[in-house]
Amino acid sequence: MEKLVEEEAPGPHPSFTLGHGLYALFLIAESSVGRQKLASIMSIGEGSARTLLRKLTKRGLVVADRSGCRLTPRGASVYGEAKRAFYLFRPKHGSLPGKVSLGVGLRGGGGKAEGVQERDQAVKAGAEGAITLVYSEGKLYMPGLSNVSEEHPDLAESILNVVSPSDGDAIIVSWGSEVSEVVYGSLSAAWSLYERPSSEG
């Protein structure tokens, strides 16, 4: 997935992130879509959509024909891996800054979560802000900082009322003014955490 956002010479750096690539895979997996519809749903220009699809095709993840774009077996495998690793949810409205928010849970990712790195990745991808939490023994914690369930019970409740994490899961919640911003922010941060080597390794 990282190769999707690598710069190709000659030419400018692509105007999309890992989150764009993941979001495209999720959308294409749901139904065959054309370039124009994909650009509209993803809130990117047709030129960027064309470049993204070209890169997905080049990596053997997507195939396109007159009926639209669909996943190849390799693309379906990557999508399946993502679905097994991540789960998405929306916290209770008004519990976080921004007009919209989106949470992405990473199964077993709590041991690698750092907080600042995930926030920076989410903001780089378009979110206005993000917070990383770790679930353990029925409570949410900020990595190495605080017990959110005790210090900010309303925030913890807004999350745990809509999702049921397992011990050791990492949860990244991004917020912003547009749905696309928080989708790209949360997915980019979650994938960067997923790819991060374990501190034990």
PyRosetta script that sets phi, psi and omega in degrees:
from pyrosetta import init, pose_from_sequence

init()
pose = pose_from_sequence("MEKLVEEEAPGPHPSFTLGHGLYALFLIAESSVGRQKLASIMSIGEGSARTLLRKLTKRGLVVADRSGCRLTPRGASVYGEAKRAFYLFRPKHGSLPGKVSLGVGLRGGGGKAEGVQERDQAVKAGAEGAITLVYSEGKLYMPGLSNVSEEHPDLAESILNVVSPSDGDAIIVSWGSEVSEVVYGSLSAAWSLYERPSSEG")
pose.set_psi(1, -35.3)
pose.set_omega(1, -179.4)
pose.set_phi(2, -60.5)
pose.set_psi(2, -30.3)
pose.set_omega(2, -178.3)
pose.set_phi(3, -66.7)
pose.set_psi(3, -17.6)
pose.set_omega(3, 178.7)
pose.set_phi(4, -65.9)
pose.set_psi(4, -27.8)
pose.set_omega(4, -176.4)
pose.set_phi(5, -108.2)
pose.set_psi(5, 11.1)
pose.set_omega(5, 174.8)
pose.set_phi(6, -72.8)
pose.set_psi(6, 144.8)
pose.set_omega(6, 178.5)
pose.set_phi(7, -72.4)
pose.set_psi(7, 137.4)
pose.set_omega(7, 176.3)
pose.set_phi(8, -109.0)
pose.set_psi(8, 133.9)
pose.set_omega(8, -179.6)
pose.set_phi(9, -102.8)
pose.set_psi(9, 137.7)
pose.set_omega(9, -6.7)
pose.set_phi(10, -81.0)
pose.set_psi(10, 164.3)
pose.set_omega(10, 176.8)
pose.set_phi(11, 134.2)
pose.set_psi(11, 160.7)
pose.set_omega(11, -178.4)
pose.set_phi(12, -75.8)
pose.set_psi(12, 163.2)
pose.set_omega(12, 175.9)
pose.set_phi(13, -67.2)
pose.set_psi(13, 138.1)
pose.set_omega(13, -178.0)
pose.set_phi(14, -61.9)
pose.set_psi(14, 146.1)
pose.set_omega(14, -177.1)
pose.set_phi(15, -93.3)
pose.set_psi(15, 40.0)
pose.set_omega(15, 176.5)
pose.set_phi(16, -144.0)
pose.set_psi(16, 168.3)
pose.set_omega(16, -172.5)
pose.set_phi(17, -121.4)
pose.set_psi(17, -179.9)
pose.set_omega(17, 173.9)
pose.set_phi(18, -57.6)
pose.set_psi(18, -35.4)
pose.set_omega(18, 178.6)
pose.set_phi(19, -60.6)
pose.set_psi(19, -37.2)
pose.set_omega(19, 177.3)
pose.set_phi(20, -62.7)
pose.set_psi(20, -44.5)
pose.set_omega(20, -179.9)
pose.set_phi(21, -62.7)
pose.set_psi(21, -44.0)
pose.set_omega(21, 178.4)
pose.set_phi(22, -65.0)
pose.set_psi(22, -44.7)
pose.set_omega(22, -179.7)
pose.set_phi(23, -60.7)
pose.set_psi(23, -41.5)
pose.set_omega(23, 178.5)
pose.set_phi(24, -61.4)
pose.set_psi(24, -42.6)
pose.set_omega(24, 178.6)
pose.set_phi(25, -62.0)
pose.set_psi(25, -42.0)
pose.set_omega(25, 178.8)
pose.set_phi(26, -62.3)
pose.set_psi(26, -43.6)
pose.set_omega(26, -178.6)
pose.set_phi(27, -67.8)
pose.set_psi(27, -44.2)
pose.set_omega(27, -178.7)
pose.set_phi(28, -67.9)
pose.set_psi(28, -33.3)
pose.set_omega(28, 178.6)
pose.set_phi(29, -65.0)
pose.set_psi(29, -32.0)
pose.set_omega(29, -178.2)
pose.set_phi(30, -73.3)
pose.set_psi(30, -37.1)
pose.set_omega(30, 179.2)
pose.set_phi(31, -167.2)
pose.set_psi(31, 153.0)
pose.set_omega(31, 177.8)
pose.set_phi(32, -67.7)
pose.set_psi(32, 125.3)
pose.set_omega(32, -178.4)
pose.set_phi(33, -129.7)
pose.set_psi(33, 150.8)
pose.set_omega(33, 176.4)
pose.set_phi(34, -88.6)
pose.set_psi(34, 173.6)
pose.set_omega(34, -176.1)
pose.set_phi(35, -63.2)
pose.set_psi(35, -43.5)
pose.set_omega(35, -178.0)
pose.set_phi(36, -63.4)
pose.set_psi(36, -44.8)
pose.set_omega(36, -179.9)
pose.set_phi(37, -66.2)
pose.set_psi(37, -39.7)
pose.set_omega(37, 179.4)
pose.set_phi(38, -62.3)
pose.set_psi(38, -43.8)
pose.set_omega(38, 179.0)
pose.set_phi(39, -61.0)
pose.set_psi(39, -41.7)
pose.set_omega(39, -178.4)
pose.set_phi(40, -65.8)
pose.set_psi(40, -47.0)
pose.set_omega(40, -178.7)
pose.set_phi(41, -64.8)
pose.set_psi(41, -39.0)
pose.set_omega(41, -175.3)
pose.set_phi(42, -85.3)
pose.set_psi(42, -5.6)
pose.set_omega(42, -179.7)
pose.set_phi(43, 59.5)
pose.set_psi(43, 44.3)
pose.set_omega(43, 174.0)
pose.set_phi(44, -128.0)
pose.set_psi(44, 162.5)
pose.set_omega(44, 179.3)
pose.set_phi(45, -71.2)
pose.set_psi(45, 159.8)
pose.set_omega(45, 179.8)
pose.set_phi(46, -63.5)
pose.set_psi(46, -33.0)
pose.set_omega(46, 177.8)
pose.set_phi(47, -64.0)
pose.set_psi(47, -42.7)
pose.set_omega(47, 177.9)
pose.set_phi(48, -66.8)
pose.set_psi(48, -38.5)
pose.set_omega(48, 178.1)
pose.set_phi(49, -63.9)
pose.set_psi(49, -40.4)
pose.set_omega(49, 178.6)
pose.set_phi(50, -62.2)
pose.set_psi(50, -44.4)
pose.set_omega(50, 179.9)
pose.set_phi(51, -64.9)
pose.set_psi(51, -42.9)
pose.set_omega(51, 179.8)
pose.set_phi(52, -62.3)
pose.set_psi(52, -45.4)
pose.set_omega(52, 179.8)
pose.set_phi(53, -65.1)
pose.set_psi(53, -36.6)
pose.set_omega(53, 177.9)
pose.set_phi(54, -62.8)
pose.set_psi(54, -41.4)
pose.set_omega(54, 179.9)
pose.set_phi(55, -69.1)
pose.set_psi(55, -40.5)
pose.set_omega(55, 177.1)
pose.set_phi(56, -62.5)
pose.set_psi(56, -38.8)
pose.set_omega(56, 177.9)
pose.set_phi(57, -67.8)
pose.set_psi(57, -44.0)
pose.set_omega(57, -179.5)
pose.set_phi(58, -60.3)
pose.set_psi(58, -34.5)
pose.set_omega(58, 179.7)
pose.set_phi(59, -84.3)
pose.set_psi(59, 2.7)
pose.set_omega(59, 176.9)
pose.set_phi(60, 76.5)
pose.set_psi(60, 21.7)
pose.set_omega(60, -177.7)
pose.set_phi(61, -97.0)
pose.set_psi(61, -25.2)
pose.set_omega(61, -174.2)
pose.set_phi(62, -137.1)
pose.set_psi(62, 148.0)
pose.set_omega(62, 172.0)
pose.set_phi(63, -127.7)
pose.set_psi(63, 141.0)
pose.set_omega(63, -177.6)
pose.set_phi(64, -121.3)
pose.set_psi(64, 141.4)
pose.set_omega(64, 172.7)
pose.set_phi(65, -145.9)
pose.set_psi(65, -166.8)
pose.set_omega(65, -175.9)
pose.set_phi(66, -64.0)
pose.set_psi(66, -24.5)
pose.set_omega(66, -179.5)
pose.set_phi(67, -82.7)
pose.set_psi(67, -9.1)
pose.set_omega(67, -179.7)
pose.set_phi(68, 125.8)
pose.set_psi(68, -159.0)
pose.set_omega(68, -178.2)
pose.set_phi(69, -108.2)
pose.set_psi(69, 143.2)
pose.set_omega(69, 176.5)
pose.set_phi(70, -144.3)
pose.set_psi(70, 160.1)
pose.set_omega(70, -178.1)
pose.set_phi(71, -76.6)
pose.set_psi(71, 142.2)
pose.set_omega(71, 170.6)
pose.set_phi(72, -81.7)
pose.set_psi(72, 171.8)
pose.set_omega(72, 174.6)
pose.set_phi(73, -55.3)
pose.set_psi(73, -37.5)
pose.set_omega(73, 177.8)
pose.set_phi(74, -67.2)
pose.set_psi(74, -41.9)
pose.set_omega(74, 177.5)
pose.set_phi(75, -62.8)
pose.set_psi(75, -41.1)
pose.set_omega(75, 178.1)
pose.set_phi(76, -63.6)
pose.set_psi(76, -33.6)
pose.set_omega(76, 178.3)
pose.set_phi(77, -67.2)
pose.set_psi(77, -43.4)
pose.set_omega(77, 178.4)
pose.set_phi(78, -65.1)
pose.set_psi(78, -41.8)
pose.set_omega(78, 178.3)
pose.set_phi(79, -62.3)
pose.set_psi(79, -43.5)
pose.set_omega(79, 178.9)
pose.set_phi(80, -63.0)
pose.set_psi(80, -38.2)
pose.set_omega(80, 177.4)
pose.set_phi(81, -62.8)
pose.set_psi(81, -42.9)
pose.set_omega(81, 179.5)
pose.set_phi(82, -64.1)
pose.set_psi(82, -41.8)
pose.set_omega(82, -179.5)
pose.set_phi(83, -65.5)
pose.set_psi(83, -34.1)
pose.set_omega(83, 178.5)
pose.set_phi(84, -73.4)
pose.set_psi(84, -30.9)
pose.set_omega(84, -175.5)
pose.set_phi(85, -86.1)
pose.set_psi(85, -35.2)
pose.set_omega(85, -172.0)
pose.set_phi(86, -115.5)
pose.set_psi(86, 155.1)
pose.set_omega(86, 165.8)
pose.set_phi(87, -138.4)
pose.set_psi(87, 141.5)
pose.set_omega(87, -175.8)
pose.set_phi(88, -108.5)
pose.set_psi(88, 147.7)
pose.set_omega(88, 177.6)
pose.set_phi(89, -157.1)
pose.set_psi(89, 163.0)
pose.set_omega(89, 177.2)
pose.set_phi(90, -115.4)
pose.set_psi(90, 118.1)
pose.set_omega(90, 176.5)
pose.set_phi(91, -62.3)
pose.set_psi(91, 162.4)
pose.set_omega(91, 178.6)
pose.set_phi(92, -56.4)
pose.set_psi(92, 133.3)
pose.set_omega(92, -177.6)
pose.set_phi(93, -59.2)
pose.set_psi(93, 135.2)
pose.set_omega(93, 177.6)
pose.set_phi(94, 90.7)
pose.set_psi(94, -4.1)
pose.set_omega(94, -177.9)
pose.set_phi(95, -84.2)
pose.set_psi(95, -12.0)
pose.set_omega(95, -177.8)
pose.set_phi(96, -135.2)
pose.set_psi(96, 161.7)
pose.set_omega(96, 176.1)
pose.set_phi(97, -62.5)
pose.set_psi(97, 165.7)
pose.set_omega(97, 177.7)
pose.set_phi(98, 85.1)
pose.set_psi(98, 161.6)
pose.set_omega(98, -179.7)
pose.set_phi(99, -74.4)
pose.set_psi(99, -34.4)
pose.set_omega(99, -178.0)
pose.set_phi(100, -134.2)
pose.set_psi(100, 155.1)
pose.set_omega(100, 177.4)
pose.set_phi(101, -143.8)
pose.set_psi(101, 155.3)
pose.set_omega(101, 178.7)
pose.set_phi(102, -144.6)
pose.set_psi(102, 135.7)
pose.set_omega(102, 176.8)
pose.set_phi(103, -109.4)
pose.set_psi(103, 142.1)
pose.set_omega(103, 174.0)
pose.set_phi(104, -127.2)
pose.set_psi(104, 121.2)
pose.set_omega(104, 176.9)
pose.set_phi(105, -95.4)
pose.set_psi(105, 138.6)
pose.set_omega(105, 176.4)
pose.set_phi(106, -114.3)
pose.set_psi(106, 113.8)
pose.set_omega(106, -177.1)
pose.set_phi(107, -62.3)
pose.set_psi(107, 122.8)
pose.set_omega(107, 178.0)
pose.set_phi(108, 72.9)
pose.set_psi(108, 12.3)
pose.set_omega(108, -175.2)
pose.set_phi(109, -89.4)
pose.set_psi(109, -0.8)
pose.set_omega(109, -175.0)
pose.set_phi(110, -60.9)
pose.set_psi(110, -33.9)
pose.set_omega(110, -178.5)
pose.set_phi(111, -68.2)
pose.set_psi(111, -18.7)
pose.set_omega(111, -179.3)
pose.set_phi(112, -102.4)
pose.set_psi(112, -11.6)
pose.set_omega(112, -174.2)
pose.set_phi(113, -68.6)
pose.set_psi(113, 138.2)
pose.set_omega(113, -180.0)
pose.set_phi(114, -121.8)
pose.set_psi(114, -25.6)
pose.set_omega(114, 178.3)
pose.set_phi(115, 99.7)
pose.set_psi(115, -66.2)
pose.set_omega(115, -176.1)
pose.set_phi(116, -66.5)
pose.set_psi(116, -44.3)
pose.set_omega(116, -178.9)
pose.set_phi(117, -62.1)
pose.set_psi(117, -42.6)
pose.set_omega(117, 179.7)
pose.set_phi(118, -66.7)
pose.set_psi(118, -41.4)
pose.set_omega(118, 178.1)
pose.set_phi(119, -60.9)
pose.set_psi(119, -46.3)
pose.set_omega(119, -178.9)
pose.set_phi(120, -61.9)
pose.set_psi(120, -39.7)
pose.set_omega(120, 179.0)
pose.set_phi(121, -65.5)
pose.set_psi(121, -41.4)
pose.set_omega(121, 179.8)
pose.set_phi(122, -64.6)
pose.set_psi(122, -43.2)
pose.set_omega(122, 179.4)
pose.set_phi(123, -66.6)
pose.set_psi(123, -40.7)
pose.set_omega(123, 177.4)
pose.set_phi(124, -59.0)
pose.set_psi(124, -34.0)
pose.set_omega(124, -178.5)
pose.set_phi(125, -82.9)
pose.set_psi(125, -7.2)
pose.set_omega(125, 174.8)
pose.set_phi(126, 129.1)
pose.set_psi(126, -14.4)
pose.set_omega(126, -179.9)
pose.set_phi(127, -71.1)
pose.set_psi(127, 154.6)
pose.set_omega(127, 176.3)
pose.set_phi(128, -78.0)
pose.set_psi(128, -29.8)
pose.set_omega(128, 178.8)
pose.set_phi(129, -168.4)
pose.set_psi(129, 170.1)
pose.set_omega(129, -179.1)
pose.set_phi(130, -160.2)
pose.set_psi(130, 155.4)
pose.set_omega(130, 176.6)
pose.set_phi(131, -134.3)
pose.set_psi(131, 140.8)
pose.set_omega(131, 177.7)
pose.set_phi(132, -109.6)
pose.set_psi(132, 132.5)
pose.set_omega(132, 179.8)
pose.set_phi(133, -128.0)
pose.set_psi(133, 155.2)
pose.set_omega(133, 176.4)
pose.set_phi(134, -123.6)
pose.set_psi(134, 133.8)
pose.set_omega(134, -179.4)
pose.set_phi(135, -98.3)
pose.set_psi(135, 128.5)
pose.set_omega(135, 179.4)
pose.set_phi(136, -151.4)
pose.set_psi(136, 125.1)
pose.set_omega(136, 175.8)
pose.set_phi(137, 50.9)
pose.set_psi(137, 45.7)
pose.set_omega(137, 174.2)
pose.set_phi(138, 82.5)
pose.set_psi(138, 4.9)
pose.set_omega(138, -178.2)
pose.set_phi(139, -130.0)
pose.set_psi(139, 158.5)
pose.set_omega(139, 177.7)
pose.set_phi(140, -106.7)
pose.set_psi(140, 136.4)
pose.set_omega(140, -179.9)
pose.set_phi(141, -128.5)
pose.set_psi(141, 148.7)
pose.set_omega(141, 165.5)
pose.set_phi(142, -85.8)
pose.set_psi(142, 130.9)
pose.set_omega(142, -174.2)
pose.set_phi(143, -51.4)
pose.set_psi(143, 115.4)
pose.set_omega(143, 175.2)
pose.set_phi(144, 69.8)
pose.set_psi(144, 8.5)
pose.set_omega(144, -174.0)
pose.set_phi(145, -119.8)
pose.set_psi(145, -60.9)
pose.set_omega(145, -171.1)
pose.set_phi(146, -154.3)
pose.set_psi(146, 162.0)
pose.set_omega(146, 174.6)
pose.set_phi(147, -91.4)
pose.set_psi(147, 100.2)
pose.set_omega(147, -175.7)
pose.set_phi(148, -66.0)
pose.set_psi(148, -35.7)
pose.set_omega(148, -179.0)
pose.set_phi(149, -61.4)
pose.set_psi(149, -31.3)
pose.set_omega(149, 179.5)
pose.set_phi(150, -90.9)
pose.set_psi(150, -39.7)
pose.set_omega(150, -175.1)
pose.set_phi(151, -85.2)
pose.set_psi(151, -29.3)
pose.set_omega(151, 179.7)
pose.set_phi(152, -136.1)
pose.set_psi(152, 67.8)
pose.set_omega(152, -174.5)
pose.set_phi(153, -60.8)
pose.set_psi(153, -32.3)
pose.set_omega(153, 180.0)
pose.set_phi(154, -65.5)
pose.set_psi(154, -40.9)
pose.set_omega(154, 178.4)
pose.set_phi(155, -65.8)
pose.set_psi(155, -46.0)
pose.set_omega(155, 179.8)
pose.set_phi(156, -60.9)
pose.set_psi(156, -41.6)
pose.set_omega(156, -179.7)
pose.set_phi(157, -65.5)
pose.set_psi(157, -38.0)
pose.set_omega(157, -179.5)
pose.set_phi(158, -64.0)
pose.set_psi(158, -23.4)
pose.set_omega(158, 178.4)
pose.set_phi(159, -91.7)
pose.set_psi(159, -50.1)
pose.set_omega(159, -175.1)
pose.set_phi(160, -72.3)
pose.set_psi(160, -13.6)
pose.set_omega(160, 175.0)
pose.set_phi(161, -77.7)
pose.set_psi(161, -17.0)
pose.set_omega(161, -176.0)
pose.set_phi(162, -118.4)
pose.set_psi(162, -5.6)
pose.set_omega(162, -179.9)
pose.set_phi(163, -147.2)
pose.set_psi(163, 150.8)
pose.set_omega(163, -179.0)
pose.set_phi(164, -121.6)
pose.set_psi(164, 83.7)
pose.set_omega(164, -179.1)
pose.set_phi(165, -71.8)
pose.set_psi(165, 166.9)
pose.set_omega(165, 174.4)
pose.set_phi(166, -105.4)
pose.set_psi(166, 158.5)
pose.set_omega(166, 177.9)
pose.set_phi(167, -54.0)
pose.set_psi(167, 132.9)
pose.set_omega(167, 178.4)
pose.set_phi(168, 92.3)
pose.set_psi(168, -3.8)
pose.set_omega(168, 178.1)
pose.set_phi(169, -74.6)
pose.set_psi(169, 146.1)
pose.set_omega(169, 170.6)
pose.set_phi(170, -100.6)
pose.set_psi(170, 142.7)
pose.set_omega(170, 179.6)
pose.set_phi(171, -127.6)
pose.set_psi(171, 123.6)
pose.set_omega(171, 178.3)
pose.set_phi(172, -113.5)
pose.set_psi(172, 122.9)
pose.set_omega(172, 178.7)
pose.set_phi(173, -116.1)
pose.set_psi(173, 122.1)
pose.set_omega(173, 177.6)
pose.set_phi(174, -110.1)
pose.set_psi(174, 154.1)
pose.set_omega(174, 176.7)
pose.set_phi(175, -138.6)
pose.set_psi(175, 159.2)
pose.set_omega(175, -179.2)
pose.set_phi(176, -177.9)
pose.set_psi(176, -167.2)
pose.set_omega(176, -177.6)
pose.set_phi(177, -96.6)
pose.set_psi(177, -15.4)
pose.set_omega(177, -177.9)
pose.set_phi(178, -129.0)
pose.set_psi(178, 146.8)
pose.set_omega(178, 179.1)
pose.set_phi(179, -57.5)
pose.set_psi(179, -44.4)
pose.set_omega(179, -177.5)
pose.set_phi(180, -59.6)
pose.set_psi(180, -36.6)
pose.set_omega(180, -179.3)
pose.set_phi(181, -61.0)
pose.set_psi(181, -46.6)
pose.set_omega(181, -176.3)
pose.set_phi(182, -76.2)
pose.set_psi(182, -30.8)
pose.set_omega(182, 175.7)
pose.set_phi(183, -62.7)
pose.set_psi(183, -50.8)
pose.set_omega(183, -179.4)
pose.set_phi(184, -65.5)
pose.set_psi(184, -39.5)
pose.set_omega(184, -179.8)
pose.set_phi(185, -63.0)
pose.set_psi(185, -51.1)
pose.set_omega(185, -177.4)
pose.set_phi(186, -66.5)
pose.set_psi(186, -44.5)
pose.set_omega(186, -178.7)
pose.set_phi(187, -66.6)
pose.set_psi(187, -41.0)
pose.set_omega(187, 179.1)
pose.set_phi(188, -63.2)
pose.set_psi(188, -45.0)
pose.set_omega(188, -179.6)
pose.set_phi(189, -66.0)
pose.set_psi(189, -41.1)
pose.set_omega(189, -179.6)
pose.set_phi(190, -65.5)
pose.set_psi(190, -40.9)
pose.set_omega(190, 179.6)
pose.set_phi(191, -67.8)
pose.set_psi(191, -38.7)
pose.set_omega(191, 178.5)
pose.set_phi(192, -63.4)
pose.set_psi(192, -36.4)
pose.set_omega(192, 176.9)
pose.set_phi(193, -70.1)
pose.set_psi(193, -40.1)
pose.set_omega(193, 179.3)
pose.set_phi(194, -60.0)
pose.set_psi(194, -39.5)
pose.set_omega(194, -177.2)
pose.set_phi(195, -83.3)
pose.set_psi(195, -10.5)
pose.set_omega(195, -176.5)
pose.set_phi(196, -72.3)
pose.set_psi(196, 132.9)
pose.set_omega(196, 178.2)
pose.set_phi(197, -62.6)
pose.set_psi(197, 146.1)
pose.set_omega(197, 177.5)
pose.set_phi(198, -69.6)
pose.set_psi(198, 143.3)
pose.set_omega(198, 179.2)
pose.set_phi(199, -64.0)
pose.set_psi(199, -20.2)
pose.set_omega(199, 179.4)
pose.set_phi(200, -81.1)
pose.set_psi(200, -16.4)
pose.set_omega(200, -177.6)
pose.set_phi(201, -96.8)
pose.dump_pdb("model.pdb")
